Amino acid sequence: MNLVHLLLGPARRHPGLPALAVGGRAVQTYRELASRAQALGSAMAARFGLAPGDRVAIAMKNCPEYWEVLFACWHAGLAAVPMNAKLHAREFEYIVGNAGAKLCFVTRDLEAALGFHSSVVPVSSPEYEKLKNAKGSGGEPYPARPEDVAWLFYTSGTTGVPKGAMLTHRNLLFATQDYFCDIDKLGPGDAIVHAAPQTHGSGLYGLPHFAAAGVNVVPESGGFDPEELFGLLDRWPHASLFAAPTMVVRLLASPAARRPQRFGTLSYGGAPMYVADSRRAIELFGGEHLYQLFGQGESPMTITGLSQDCHVRGESLESCGVARTGVEVRVFDAGDRELPPGEVGEVVTRSDCVMAGYWENPEASAKALRGGWLHTGDVGSIDARGFLTLRDRSKDMIISGGSNIYPREIEEVLLRHPAVAECSVVGRPHAEWGEEVVAFVVLELNQKASALELDALCLDNIARFKRPREYRFVESLPKNNYGKVLKTALRAALSGELPRRL
């Protein structure tokens, strides 16, 4: 089934209902959005010579046009490559090149960052308006197979090189149906506010809202502003929201939160949540409105979940819940053998939500999907009742503000400085962001480098949110007998420090 039918079906049944809104005002009905997506899909395929299976890159901050482009891609049988708007220009270039994207759609603020590509269409341009209003365009959607790639999601690997997780029509349809099974029963007019990036988890939760003829709302600011968000709940009562735990903490701290709220479902995930913060959220928002999820780009948003009932009872808040409907979750030892309840090992999962593999990377695909299970790289344990508790993330990964940051990517940039002999990057606990990046740096003998120089080097090569918040210059790095840097020792040196707040 082609995912575009998640839009076309409701457009036939509820053509006049609002599909998209900006702030408090509806901007497109289902009839209008379906018509534009169909016209755009056909026109861009003809204009740029695209064939089914070709990739189209999307570099946009949250905006209504994102949905036009996404559904247009699927209508034409194309694979969308949504990219984090906060990425560095060099990161955009790598992803677009690796995916072989023949066309890029951008918001104006990101046009310069995609200037390396020969076919870039800003969504506010006359060319875009001409494409989506092309006469004679439309027609029947491409008859996509369940195994066709719908969304190529680039997620950093432990090597620091982004890998494209191939998410199929089957994968995303399964995730959409699981939303209805486990999280919420939606109906026409129910809203979701996209305060988190549509190119990631929030956008995936837009799909069930389209399927139910709901309203996808983009804040006027285009992002996350607690006061604005609480104001939108007055216009769109019982609206749902997907948020990283750091966003939930900021909601709790907002003066606007000190009054009764009208949330539908507040789903949170992407990083562990402190139990104390969970209890504060339950007290303020009500446990019946809270749902915690655990997933990753290779099994988007759909591995385990902690239900609203558990939040109401205050039960198992230290965990991330039980396996989602139709999902299997196990904990394996180093030999890929299942461990008994309570023992700690690697979390593995299998379901129709698990990716088909990594784009043009058979070696990484075979490693991640060996034995028919997705090996998440996360470490945890499952109790006798089936509740999963994450004990640690993958060995080196840092999670800051709900975003995954891989140290080697930063280390490779720092080592470009001629004065840097060695470096090692680890995460330090942070009360608001979960973790922040700290770089330990060893300089060449009789050489000098300042934190400002290293910061400038990072800003020239990687996204701002990945750069270290502190550079510690040390004489040497702790190593084992084989010469491997002991990151555990570096993290231990930081663990005694008090978590910082901004």
C-alpha positions as CSV (number, residue, x, y, z in Angstrom):
1,M,0.0,0.0,0.0
2,N,1.3,3.4,-1.0
3,L,1.3,5.7,2.1
4,V,-0.2,8.5,0.1
5,H,-3.5,6.8,0.7
6,L,-3.3,7.9,4.3
7,L,-4.1,11.3,2.8
8,L,-6.2,10.4,-0.2
9,G,-8.7,8.3,1.8
10,P,-9.6,11.1,4.3
11,A,-9.6,13.6,1.4
12,R,-12.5,11.6,-0.2
13,R,-14.4,11.2,3.1
14,H,-13.8,14.6,4.7
15,P,-12.7,17.0,1.9
16,G,-13.6,20.2,3.7
17,L,-11.9,19.4,7.0
18,P,-8.7,21.3,7.8
19,A,-5.6,19.1,7.2
20,L,-2.9,21.7,7.9
21,A,-2.7,24.7,10.2
22,V,-0.2,27.4,11.1
23,G,-0.6,28.6,14.7
24,G,-4.3,29.1,15.2
25,R,-5.4,29.3,11.6
26,A,-6.2,26.4,9.2
27,V,-4.4,26.9,5.9
28,Q,-5.3,23.8,3.8
29,T,-8.3,21.4,3.7
30,Y,-7.9,17.8,2.9
31,R,-9.2,18.4,-0.6
32,E,-6.6,21.1,-1.2
33,L,-3.7,19.2,0.3
34,A,-4.5,16.0,-1.7
35,S,-4.8,18.0,-4.9
36,R,-1.5,19.8,-4.4
37,A,0.4,16.7,-3.5
38,Q,-0.9,14.8,-6.5
39,A,-0.1,17.7,-8.9
40,L,3.3,18.3,-7.3
41,G,4.2,14.6,-7.5
42,S,3.4,14.3,-11.1
43,A,4.9,17.6,-12.1
44,M,8.2,17.2,-10.4
45,A,8.7,13.7,-11.8
46,A,8.1,15.0,-15.3
47,R,10.1,18.3,-14.8
48,F,13.2,16.6,-13.3
49,G,13.0,13.2,-15.1
50,L,12.4,11.3,-11.9
51,A,11.5,7.6,-11.9
52,P,9.9,5.5,-9.2
53,G,12.5,4.7,-6.5
54,D,14.5,7.9,-7.1
55,R,15.4,9.9,-4.0
56,V,14.2,13.4,-3.2
57,A,16.0,15.3,-0.4
58,I,14.0,17.5,2.0
59,A,15.8,20.2,4.0
60,M,13.1,22.2,5.7
61,K,12.3,23.8,9.0
62,N,8.7,22.9,10.1
63,C,6.2,24.3,7.6
64,P,3.0,23.1,5.8
65,E,4.9,22.6,2.5
66,Y,6.8,19.8,4.1
67,W,3.7,17.6,3.9
68,E,3.0,18.7,0.3
69,V,6.4,17.5,-0.7
70,L,6.4,14.3,1.4
71,F,3.0,13.1,0.0
72,A,4.0,14.2,-3.5
73,C,7.1,12.0,-3.3
74,W,4.9,9.0,-2.3
75,H,2.3,9.8,-5.0
76,A,5.1,9.5,-7.6
77,G,6.7,6.4,-6.1
78,L,9.7,8.4,-4.9
79,A,11.7,7.9,-1.7
80,A,11.8,10.9,0.6
81,V,15.1,11.8,2.4
82,P,14.0,14.2,5.2
83,M,17.0,15.9,6.8
84,N,17.5,17.6,10.2
85,A,17.3,21.4,9.5
86,K,20.1,21.9,12.1
87,L,22.7,20.0,10.1
88,H,25.9,21.6,8.8
89,A,26.2,22.2,5.0
90,R,28.9,19.5,4.8
91,E,26.5,17.1,6.5
92,F,23.8,17.9,4.0
93,E,26.2,17.4,1.2
94,Y,27.3,14.0,2.5
95,I,23.7,12.7,2.9
96,V,22.4,14.1,-0.4
97,G,25.4,12.6,-2.2
98,N,25.2,9.2,-0.4
99,A,21.5,8.9,-1.2
100,G,22.0,10.0,-4.8
101,A,19.1,12.5,-4.4
102,K,18.2,14.0,-7.8
103,L,16.2,16.9,-6.4
104,C,16.2,18.9,-3.2
105,F,13.3,20.9,-1.7
106,V,14.3,23.5,0.9
107,T,13.0,26.4,2.9
108,R,14.7,29.7,2.0
109,D,16.8,29.7,5.2
110,L,18.5,26.5,4.1
111,E,18.9,27.3,0.4
112,A,22.5,28.4,0.7
113,A,23.4,25.2,2.6
114,L,22.2,23.1,-0.3
115,G,23.9,25.3,-2.9
116,F,26.2,22.4,-3.9
117,H,23.3,20.6,-5.7
118,S,22.2,21.4,-9.2
119,S,18.5,21.0,-8.6
120,V,17.3,22.9,-5.5
121,V,13.7,24.2,-5.3
122,P,12.8,26.6,-2.4
123,V,9.2,26.0,-1.4
124,S,8.5,29.7,-1.4
125,S,9.7,30.2,-5.0
126,P,7.6,30.7,-8.2
127,E,9.0,27.5,-9.5
128,Y,7.5,25.6,-6.6
129,E,4.2,27.3,-7.0
130,K,4.2,26.4,-10.7
131,L,4.9,22.7,-9.9
132,K,2.2,22.3,-7.3
133,N,-0.4,24.1,-9.4
134,A,0.5,22.4,-12.7
135,K,-2.5,21.8,-14.9
136,G,-3.1,18.3,-16.1
137,S,-1.0,16.9,-13.2
138,G,-2.3,14.3,-10.8
139,G,-3.7,11.0,-11.8
140,E,-3.5,7.7,-9.9
141,P,-0.7,7.3,-7.4
142,Y,2.1,4.9,-8.1
143,P,1.3,1.3,-7.1
144,A,4.0,1.0,-4.5
145,R,4.9,-2.4,-3.1
146,P,5.1,-2.8,0.7
147,E,8.8,-3.3,0.5
148,D,9.5,-0.1,-1.5
149,V,11.5,2.5,0.3
150,A,9.3,5.4,1.4
151,W,11.6,7.3,3.8
152,L,15.4,7.2,3.9
153,F,16.3,8.2,7.4
154,Y,20.0,9.1,8.0
155,T,21.1,8.2,11.5
156,S,24.7,8.5,12.7
157,G,26.6,5.3,13.3
158,T,29.3,4.5,15.8
159,T,31.8,5.2,13.1
160,G,30.5,8.8,12.9
161,V,29.4,8.3,9.3
162,P,25.7,8.7,8.8
163,K,23.9,5.6,7.5
164,G,20.6,5.7,5.6
165,A,18.0,3.5,7.3
166,M,15.6,2.3,4.5
167,L,12.1,2.6,5.9
168,T,9.5,1.0,3.6
169,H,5.8,1.7,3.1
170,R,5.2,-1.4,5.2
171,N,7.4,-0.1,8.1
172,L,5.7,3.3,8.3
173,L,2.2,1.8,7.9
174,F,2.9,-0.6,10.8
175,A,4.1,2.3,12.9
176,T,1.0,4.3,12.1
177,Q,-1.3,1.4,12.9
178,D,0.6,0.7,16.2
179,Y,-0.1,4.3,17.2
180,F,-3.8,3.5,17.1
181,C,-3.3,0.2,18.9
182,D,-1.1,1.5,21.8
183,I,-1.2,5.3,22.1
184,D,-4.4,7.0,21.1
185,K,-7.7,6.6,19.3
186,L,-8.0,9.5,17.0
187,G,-10.9,11.0,15.1
188,P,-11.7,13.7,12.5
189,G,-10.5,17.1,13.7
190,D,-8.1,15.8,16.4
191,A,-4.9,17.8,16.2
192,I,-1.1,17.3,16.7
193,V,1.2,20.3,17.2
194,H,4.6,19.9,15.6
195,A,6.9,21.6,18.1
196,A,9.6,19.0,17.4
197,P,11.1,18.5,13.9
198,Q,8.7,17.1,11.3
199,T,11.7,15.3,9.7
200,H,11.9,13.0,12.7
201,G,9.6,11.6,15.3
202,S,7.0,14.3,15.3
203,G,6.5,13.9,11.6
204,L,6.0,10.2,11.9
205,Y,3.2,10.8,14.4
206,G,1.6,13.2,11.9
207,L,0.8,10.1,9.7
208,P,-1.8,8.6,12.1
209,H,-3.4,12.1,12.4
210,F,-3.7,12.3,8.6
211,A,-5.2,8.8,8.5
212,A,-7.8,9.9,11.0
213,A,-8.5,13.2,9.2
214,G,-6.9,15.2,12.0
215,V,-5.1,18.5,11.8
216,N,-1.4,18.8,11.7
217,V,-0.5,22.2,13.3
218,V,2.8,24.0,12.8
219,P,3.5,26.7,15.4
220,E,3.9,30.2,14.1
221,S,7.5,30.1,15.4
222,G,8.1,26.9,13.5
223,G,9.6,25.2,16.6
224,F,9.4,24.7,20.3
225,D,8.3,27.6,22.5
226,P,6.5,26.6,25.7
227,E,4.4,29.7,26.0
228,E,3.3,29.6,22.4
229,L,2.6,25.9,22.7
230,F,0.3,26.3,25.7
231,G,-1.5,29.1,23.9
232,L,-2.2,26.7,21.0
233,L,-3.9,24.3,23.3
234,D,-6.6,27.0,23.7
235,R,-7.2,27.0,20.0
236,W,-6.7,23.2,19.4
237,P,-8.0,21.6,22.7
238,H,-6.8,18.1,23.4
239,A,-4.1,18.4,20.8
240,S,-1.3,15.8,20.9
241,L,2.4,16.5,21.1
242,F,5.6,14.5,20.6
243,A,8.5,15.8,22.7
244,A,12.0,14.8,23.8
245,P,12.4,14.6,27.6
246,T,14.3,17.9,27.6
247,M,11.2,19.6,26.0
248,V,9.0,18.1,28.7
249,V,11.3,19.6,31.4
250,R,11.1,23.0,29.7
251,L,7.3,22.7,29.6
252,L,7.3,22.0,33.3
253,A,9.4,25.0,34.0
254,S,7.2,27.4,31.9
255,P,5.0,29.9,33.8
256,A,2.3,29.1,31.3
257,A,2.2,25.6,32.7
258,R,0.8,26.7,36.0
259,R,-2.8,26.3,35.0
260,P,-5.0,23.4,33.9
261,Q,-3.8,22.0,30.6
262,R,-5.8,20.5,27.8
263,F,-3.4,18.0,26.3
264,G,-4.7,15.1,24.3
265,T,-1.6,12.8,24.5
266,L,1.9,14.0,25.3
267,S,4.2,11.3,23.9
268,Y,7.8,11.6,25.0
269,G,10.9,9.7,24.1
270,G,14.3,9.8,22.3
271,A,16.2,9.7,25.5
272,P,15.8,8.5,29.1
273,M,13.6,10.6,31.4
274,Y,14.5,11.1,35.1
275,V,11.8,9.5,37.3
276,A,11.5,12.8,39.3
277,D,10.7,14.6,36.1
278,S,8.1,12.0,35.1
279,R,6.4,12.4,38.5
280,R,6.3,16.2,38.0
281,A,4.8,15.8,34.6
282,I,2.2,13.4,36.0
283,E,1.3,15.9,38.7
284,L,0.9,18.8,36.3
285,F,-0.5,17.2,33.1
286,G,-2.2,14.1,34.5
287,G,-0.9,10.6,33.9
288,E,-3.8,9.8,31.6
289,H,-2.2,12.2,29.0
290,L,1.3,10.8,29.1
291,Y,2.9,8.1,27.0
292,Q,6.6,7.2,27.0
293,L,8.1,5.5,23.9
294,F,11.3,3.8,23.0
295,G,12.4,3.5,19.4
296,Q,15.2,4.4,17.1
297,G,15.6,5.4,13.5
298,E,15.9,1.8,12.4
299,S,12.6,0.9,14.1
300,P,10.9,4.3,14.1
301,M,9.1,5.2,17.3
302,T,8.0,1.6,17.8
303,I,9.9,-0.8,20.1
304,T,8.4,-0.4,23.6
305,G,6.0,1.9,25.3
306,L,4.9,2.9,28.8
307,S,1.2,3.3,28.8
308,Q,-1.0,6.1,30.2
309,D,-2.3,3.6,32.8
310,C,1.2,3.0,34.1
311,H,1.6,6.8,34.4
312,V,-1.7,7.1,36.3
313,R,-0.6,4.4,38.7
314,G,3.0,5.7,38.9
315,E,4.1,2.2,37.9
316,S,7.5,1.3,36.4
317,L,8.4,4.9,35.6
318,E,12.1,3.9,35.6
319,S,11.4,1.7,32.6
320,C,10.4,2.5,29.0
321,G,7.5,0.0,29.1
322,V,6.7,-3.2,27.3
323,A,6.9,-4.4,23.7
324,R,4.5,-2.6,21.4
325,T,1.7,-4.5,19.7
326,G,3.1,-6.9,17.2
327,V,6.7,-6.2,18.3
328,E,9.1,-8.6,19.9
329,V,11.8,-7.4,22.2
330,R,14.6,-9.4,23.8
331,V,17.9,-8.9,25.6
332,F,20.9,-10.8,24.2
333,D,24.4,-11.5,25.5
334,A,27.6,-10.9,23.5
335,G,27.0,-14.3,21.8
336,D,23.5,-13.3,20.6
337,R,21.9,-15.6,23.1
338,E,18.8,-14.6,25.0
339,L,19.3,-13.6,28.6
340,P,16.8,-14.4,31.4
341,P,14.8,-11.7,33.1
342,G,16.7,-9.1,35.0
343,E,20.1,-9.7,33.3
344,V,21.7,-6.9,31.4
345,G,22.6,-7.2,27.7
346,E,21.9,-5.7,24.3
347,V,18.3,-4.8,23.4
348,V,17.2,-6.5,20.2
349,T,13.8,-6.3,18.4
350,R,11.9,-7.6,15.4
351,S,8.7,-6.5,13.8
352,D,7.3,-5.1,10.6
353,C,8.6,-1.7,11.7
354,V,12.2,-2.7,11.5
355,M,14.1,-1.2,8.5
356,A,14.9,-3.1,5.4
357,G,18.6,-2.3,6.0
358,Y,21.1,0.5,5.5
359,W,21.2,2.2,2.1
360,E,24.0,0.8,0.0
361,N,25.8,-0.6,3.1
362,P,25.4,-4.3,3.1
363,E,28.1,-4.9,5.7
364,A,26.4,-2.6,8.3
365,S,23.0,-4.0,7.4
366,A,24.2,-7.6,8.0
367,K,25.7,-6.6,11.3
368,A,22.6,-4.7,12.6
369,L,20.1,-7.3,11.4
370,R,22.0,-10.5,12.1
371,G,19.9,-13.5,13.1
372,G,16.7,-11.7,12.0
373,W,16.8,-9.2,14.9
374,L,17.6,-5.5,14.9
375,H,20.5,-5.1,17.3
376,T,19.8,-1.7,18.7
377,G,23.2,-1.0,20.4
378,D,21.3,-0.1,23.6
379,V,22.0,-1.9,26.8
380,G,19.2,-2.9,29.2
381,S,17.2,-5.6,31.0
382,I,13.7,-7.0,30.9
383,D,11.9,-8.0,34.1
384,A,9.6,-10.9,34.5
385,R,6.6,-8.9,33.5
386,G,8.2,-7.7,30.2
387,F,9.1,-4.1,31.2
388,L,12.3,-2.9,29.6
389,T,14.7,-0.7,31.5
390,L,17.6,0.9,29.6
391,R,20.8,0.6,31.7
392,D,23.0,2.6,29.3
393,R,23.0,3.7,25.7
394,S,25.4,2.3,23.2
395,K,28.9,2.4,24.4
396,D,29.9,5.8,23.2
397,M,26.8,7.6,22.0
398,I,25.8,10.8,23.7
399,I,22.1,11.9,23.8
400,S,21.7,15.7,24.2
401,G,18.3,17.3,23.9
402,G,16.9,14.1,22.3
403,S,19.5,14.1,19.5
404,N,22.0,11.4,19.1
405,I,25.6,12.6,19.0
406,Y,28.5,10.2,18.1
407,P,31.9,11.1,19.6
408,R,34.0,9.9,16.8
409,E,32.5,12.3,14.4
410,I,33.6,15.2,16.6
411,E,37.0,13.6,17.4
412,E,37.8,13.4,13.7
413,V,37.1,17.1,13.3
414,L,39.2,18.1,16.3
415,L,42.1,16.0,15.0
416,R,42.3,18.2,11.9
417,H,43.8,20.9,14.1
418,P,47.6,20.6,13.7
419,A,48.2,21.1,17.4
420,V,45.9,18.3,18.5
421,A,47.7,15.0,19.1
422,E,44.9,13.1,20.7
423,C,41.3,13.7,21.8
424,S,38.4,11.8,23.2
425,V,34.8,13.0,23.5
426,V,32.3,11.9,26.1
427,G,29.0,13.0,27.6
428,R,28.6,14.7,30.9
429,P,25.2,14.7,32.8
430,H,23.2,17.8,32.3
431,A,20.0,18.5,34.2
432,E,18.1,20.0,31.3
433,W,19.6,18.4,28.1
434,G,20.3,15.0,29.6
435,E,23.9,15.1,28.5
436,E,26.3,17.6,27.1
437,V,29.5,17.1,25.1
438,V,32.9,17.4,26.7
439,A,36.2,17.0,24.8
440,F,39.4,15.9,26.4
441,V,42.3,17.2,24.3
442,V,46.0,16.3,24.3
443,L,48.2,18.8,22.4
444,E,51.4,18.1,20.4
445,L,54.6,18.9,22.3
446,N,55.3,22.6,22.4
447,Q,52.1,23.4,20.4
448,K,49.2,25.6,21.5
449,A,45.5,25.6,20.7
450,S,42.6,27.5,22.4
451,A,39.1,26.4,23.1
452,L,37.9,29.2,20.8
453,E,40.0,27.8,17.9
454,L,38.7,24.3,18.4
455,D,35.1,25.6,18.7
456,A,35.5,27.4,15.4
457,L,36.8,24.3,13.8
458,C,33.8,22.3,14.9
459,L,31.4,25.0,13.8
460,D,33.0,24.9,10.3
461,N,32.4,21.2,10.0
462,I,29.5,19.9,12.1
463,A,26.1,21.0,13.4
464,R,26.2,23.5,16.2
465,F,24.3,21.2,18.6
466,K,27.1,18.6,18.3
467,R,30.0,20.8,19.3
468,P,31.6,20.3,22.7
469,R,30.4,22.6,25.5
470,E,33.8,22.3,27.2
471,Y,37.4,21.5,26.1
472,R,39.6,20.0,28.8
473,F,43.3,20.1,27.9
474,V,45.1,17.2,29.5
475,E,48.6,15.7,29.4
476,S,47.4,12.3,28.4
477,L,44.4,10.1,28.0
478,P,43.7,7.0,30.1
479,K,44.3,3.8,28.1
480,N,44.3,0.1,28.6
481,N,47.2,-2.3,27.9
482,Y,46.2,-2.4,24.2
483,G,46.4,1.4,23.8
484,K,42.6,1.9,23.7
485,V,41.3,5.0,25.3
486,L,39.2,4.3,28.4
487,K,36.2,6.4,27.9
488,T,34.7,4.8,31.0
489,A,37.5,6.5,33.0
490,L,36.8,9.8,31.4
491,R,33.0,9.5,32.1
492,A,33.8,8.5,35.7
493,A,35.9,11.6,36.1
494,L,32.9,13.7,35.1
495,S,30.2,11.7,36.9
496,G,31.1,13.2,40.3
497,E,30.3,16.7,39.1
498,L,26.9,18.1,39.7
499,P,24.6,18.1,36.6
500,R,24.6,21.6,35.1
501,R,21.7,23.8,34.1
502,L,21.8,26.6,31.6
